[in-house]
Amino acid sequence: MDRIILHCDCNNFFASVEETLRPELRDVPMAVGGDEESRHGIVVAKNQKAKAYGVQTAETLWQARKKCPDLVTVPAHHDLYHEFYQKINAIYLEYTDLVEPFSIDESYLDVTHSIHLFHMTPKELADHLRARIKKELDITISVGVSFCKVFAKLGSDYKKPDATTVIMREDVEHIVYPLPVSSLIFVGKRSVDVLNRAGIRTCGELAMYDRETLQKLLGKAGDQLYRYIQGLEDAPVHSWYDKREPKSIGNSMTFSHNLTGEAELKAGISALCDSVASRLRHKGKKCRTVQIGIRDPNFKTIQRQTTLEEPTFLKSDLVRVSMELLRENWDMDKPVRLLSVTGSELVNVGEETPVQLSLFGGEDESHSEDKKKKETIESTIDELREKYGKGSITLGFHRLDR
């Protein structure tokens, strides 16, 4: 028996929540955005009236105002958005415990074994949820209904706002096949370019290719795409009550002035690595991969990553590797607006694969002892910060404000 999975996606979530606080915002083009004076002036969300002017998420507010001179901007209220996130998922939990948030405004629901309790078809249940959330919370959702997560997600994107789209097996050919391959989740620009060069532009064309051919084109991603388009994806919807392990831990910072030169860039990297290392230790994790992100004043962004010889949660390791990536991939004299550092491929502390040591000891033993000392020092710093406050002690941190 096929599963019945819903993907519920709040429409213009941040903007919709702001409109519940201030109903007059529904009558004007409005965007939620950061503070332009502190250089966080990006459109985070927009309402339907702003969207009609062509305002796009992630563009600068000054670009948005060129399209829409009467645009009203409001600051983000993240505590309020989280409050609505809790209320929305509390409603979902009345229908199944298999509720898995995909982001703050999206959740998967598996109602396979509970839908009979409500005497509704899958579409009727989706419509019922849309109506209930609109009535009780005054925001709208779009819902995709399918037998797997991938097509449920595609369904919620298919019609917006405030719509239900059902994609069961008999619907795939006439709904999914005409869509561009970019409609499938996790199919990025690089994969789309590779597929397009091979003459694969639509999902229907993708479905004509066998697993081996797609693997040759895209490697592991090709195997994943084959499973997606053939309806073989069977990832479970996890229970709301399951403990979910983080897949990565990272942080980013937009600076009050453009950073240039080795000293300023290292100061920025140092601050980010301090935060990431502390959070890794708090979660009892070490990372095998380090990724940095760099954005210039023109919003050109690049990301680079490397795999470590052994996992770490040390700030000193993260700074060293991040700076190596920065020097190899960036002109240190060019200005930088934003930096990010992320640790991924996480392993639990104490479960790392042991490093092969030399039979003769020497430098290897010295390295191991040195690392233990550094881990003890940084863990002690965490304890002091927890007791006396985050700003009570720092390790190799430089101020960035002028």
Sequence and secondary structure as in RCSB ss.txt:
>XXXX:A:sequence
MDRIILHCDCNNFFASVEETLRPELRDVPMAVGGDEESRHGIVVAKNQKAKAYGVQTAETLWQARKKCPDLVTVP
AHHDLYHEFYQKINAIYLEYTDLVEPFSIDESYLDVTHSIHLFHMTPKELADHLRARIKKELDITISVGVSFCKV
FAKLGSDYKKPDATTVIMREDVEHIVYPLPVSSLIFVGKRSVDVLNRAGIRTCGELAMYDRETLQKLLGKAGDQL
YRYIQGLEDAPVHSWYDKREPKSIGNSMTFSHNLTGEAELKAGISALCDSVASRLRHKGKKCRTVQIGIRDPNFK
TIQRQTTLEEPTFLKSDLVRVSMELLRENWDMDKPVRLLSVTGSELVNVGEETPVQLSLFGGEDESHSEDKKKKE
TIESTIDELREKYGKGSITLGFHRLDR
>XXXX:A:secstr
    EEEEEETTHHHHHHHHH GGGGGS EEEE  TTTT  BEEEE HHHHHTT  TTSBHHHHHHH TT EEE 
  HHHHHHHHHHHHHHHTTT S EEEEETTEEEEE TTTGGGGT  HHHHHHHHHHHHHHHHS  EEEEEESSHH
HHHHHHHHS SS EEEE GGGIIIIITTSBGGGSTT  HHHHHHHHHTT  BHHHHHTS HHHHHHHHTHHHHHH
HHHHTT        TTS    SEEEEEEEEEEEE HHHHHHHHHHHHHHHHHHHHHHHTEEEEEEEEEEE TT  
EEEEEEEEEEEE  HHHHHHHHHHHHHHHS TTS EEEEEEEEEEEEETT S      TT THHHHHHHHHHHHH
HHHHHHHHHHHHH GGG  SS      
